[in-house]
Amino acid sequence: MKLHVVSFQVPFPPDYGGLIDVYYKLKALKEAGYSVVLHTYRYGVDEQPDLLKVADTVYYYERLTGWLSMFSFLPYIVYSRRSKLLLERLCEDNSPILFEGLHTCYFLSNPLLRDRPKWVRMHNVEHDYYNFLGKSCVSWHEKCYYYLEAWKLKHYERVLLYANKILAITHKDAGYFTQKYPSVLTYCLPCFFDSISVKTVRDVSIDNGKYILYHGNLSVLENIRVINYILDNLVSKLDIGMQVIIAGKNPCKHLQEKISRIPNVSLIANPSQEEMNFLIASAHIHLLLTFQDTGIKLKLIYSLMKGHGHCLVNSMMIPDPGFEEVCTIADGQEAQVIALRELYHTPLMPEALQWRQQALTKMGYNNQVTLILH
């Protein structure tokens, strides 16, 4: 089957949540026998020849960013992705279209696509996500932008009524869309990811002792808030000798300076994929906290699937029932410090790791697409 996929951003390299889901979904579609035509918006990213490994054809479009795209009743993330050339190419045949996120749905209601099978992948309930971003901001103009965008997204979301299927990323989100849009078929299609397991190997650039790992995009507001919480409330209460590593992309100067002043905390900025894989595989504890109860955190799936250590999370990090069986849950500073101390001195047996991967596979985290996309 031929399939058009419209991506909100160039999905290579797949180095953060949304792009990971898009890229490995393309890979799974290719392996399942689909002929994929990828349409992708880009900004600040060059064309990526590697995408031709997961798509038969790739078209690139520029986002119409700037103030002119701000002055619209449509959300900025939607209105800035309105290429007429995209619509022309979508109309060249009658193949189904997969829109990746509400961001890409500008043409979803277009009359020229009325009779086409149209599926929308929802990575979040977007207006909830933008409301959380607004709460995390310090500057008033950023707060205004995110709150206004959340209001626009909440009203624009009704465009999903033009979809044939909604593919939600969690059961919780699927329940929301089913209730809100009962006339549209809604499925939970768990996130896609790099399912190749990682073996722990000796690497002289990283301390081979036990460590607690927090990883993520260190320029994202939510992650910065979590790191500050860890540094201000948990680290000082750990036992002497318990090491913490914070790793990820683009940490700001303030964060770098703050971490440099704390003896038992190390920062690994912009690690290579190989180095990050090693960090994830070798960590004794994955400390995975969030204050934003939206979508799913890919770092949780990666830590559970690729890691060989414990996963300590708070309740907001649990996306769906079943995860509480493969994670240790602790809410509040005192409970988290106690859990860190206990887990640090508790080995994780190989049979527990095997059971964990089996449990995740049963929950649908197996990169399968053929049962829903037909």
Stockholm file with secondary structure:
# STOCKHOLM 1.0

chainA/1-374         MKLHVVSFQVPFPPDYGGLIDVYYKLKALKEAGYSVVLHTYRYGVDEQPDLLKVADTVYYYERLTGWLSMFSFLPYIVYSRRSKLLLERLCEDNSPILFEGLHTCYFLSNPLLRDRPKWVRMHNVEHDYYNFLGKSCVSWHEKCYYYLEAWKLKHYERVLLYANKILAITHKDAGYFTQKYPSVLTYCLPCFFDSISVKTVRDVSIDNGKYILYHGNLSVLENIRVINYILDNLVSKLDIGMQVIIAGKNPCKHLQEKISRIPNVSLIANPSQEEMNFLIASAHIHLLLTFQDTGIKLKLIYSLMKGHGHCLVNSMMIPDPGFEEVCTIADGQEAQVIALRELYHTPLMPEALQWRQQALTKMGYNNQVTLILH
#=GR chainA/1-374 SS CEEEEEESSCCCSCCSHHHHHHHHHHHHHHHTTCEEEEEEEESSCCCCGGGGGTCSEEEEEECCCSHHHHSSSSCHHHHTCCCHHHHHHHTTSCCCEEEESGGGGGGTTCGGGTTSCEEEEESSCHHHHHHHHHHHCCSHHHHHHHHHHHHHHHHHGGGGGGCSEEEESSHHHHHHHHHHCTTSEEEECCCCCCCCCCCCCCCTTSCCSCCEEEEEETTSHHHHHHHHHIIIIIGGGSCTTCCEEEEEECCCHHHHHHHHTCTTEEEEESCCHHHHHHHHHHCSEEEECCSCCSSCCHHHHHHHHHCCSEEEECGGGCCSTTGGGTSEECCSHHHHHHHHHHHHTCCCCHHHHHHHHHHHHHTTCSCCCTTTCC
#=GC SS_cons         CEEEEEESSCCCSCCSHHHHHHHHHHHHHHHTTCEEEEEEEESSCCCCGGGGGTCSEEEEEECCCSHHHHSSSSCHHHHTCCCHHHHHHHTTSCCCEEEESGGGGGGTTCGGGTTSCEEEEESSCHHHHHHHHHHHCCSHHHHHHHHHHHHHHHHHGGGGGGCSEEEESSHHHHHHHHHHCTTSEEEECCCCCCCCCCCCCCCTTSCCSCCEEEEEETTSHHHHHHHHHIIIIIGGGSCTTCCEEEEEECCCHHHHHHHHTCTTEEEEESCCHHHHHHHHHHCSEEEECCSCCSSCCHHHHHHHHHCCSEEEECGGGCCSTTGGGTSEECCSHHHHHHHHHHHHTCCCCHHHHHHHHHHHHHTTCSCCCTTTCC
//
